[in-house]
Amino acid sequence: MQAEIDGQYRILARIRAVTAEEYRAIGRSCVENAHWRAAYESIAPGLAAYQRDAIEAYATTRLS
């Protein structure tokens, strides 16, 4: 999963620099934004929280 998150981060970083805290905020949005959460949850129950947690782990281990 971390390889997938790394790929997502690198695509985003090509557009503009993203701090660890900004990337964490994107992860939180997977759960806190109703539209994003619904999109993730329509794929698999619990996926929104899983994505948030994966982004948090990535930001902690690779961006901090």
Buried (B, 14 or more C-beta within 10 A) or exposed (E): EEEEBEEBBEEBEEEEEBEBEBBBBBBBBBBEBEEBBEEBBEEEEEBBBBBBBBBBBBBEEEBE
